[in-house]
């Protein structure tokens, strides 16, 4: 079975089951992306793009995930390319693997605008929201919590060592493999920690806000996120996992407001590039 990713294809999922076909019979677009990946089915959609499952002809028909950006908004393209760059550098079993040529552009037949594509390892299993729902929203016990916390801290350690931070840790972005091992996904909002970034935050400048209600830390809501913000979101994730309920936002108390920049700009005089990786 093949699936056409051309957004203007009239019947993208109605292609005869013939693996020898290279061209879509409905719109004449290529069915094999990058001369290697044959898309088979739609996995999900949201925001500016869609996610598909495909076969990798160079890896013995191994299944991979193909993310396709359908909107060429400059900021969306920037974040998409950034995700490719981050995942290509992060070599860890708890992070989807991306090869150096995993990012490429695809031109649908007759289109004047390219589609940006990113191919990554397919993580089998459910995200933690799906996994908890499958077991009747029964909270995890202390033993599982300890094991999962160790796994996720190890993954974050790798991310922070390479001077990045995730910025959107939540149960939806954590996958549980069939063997019980966890994987952190969706690095589309990851941010590199550079001297320029630290100067912006320390100088009171706001950066792009990434907000997931109940999980995003107050300083990030106010455009002042730092790598340690990932651990706040991780803690809120475990509130959900150990109670089965989404954590409500914290109230805006004066002390917290002062710290988070609601009343005055925060300064981080003791933060260095080295300390931000721990």
Buried (B, 14 or more C-beta within 10 A) or exposed (E): BBBBBBBEBEEBEEBEEEEEBEEBBBBEBBBBBBEBBBBBEBBEEEEBBBBBBBBBBEEEEEEBBBBBBBBEEEEBBEBBBBBBBBBBBBEBBBBBBBBEEBBBEBEBBEBEEBBBBBBBBBBEBBBBBEBBEEEEEEBBEEEEBEBBBEBBEEBBEBBBEBBBBBBBBBBBBBBBBEEEBBBBBBBBBBBBBEEEBBEBBBEEEEBEEBEBEBBBBBBBBBBBBBBBBBBBBBBBBBBBBBEBEBBEEEEEEEEEBEBBBBEEEBEBEEBEEEEBBE
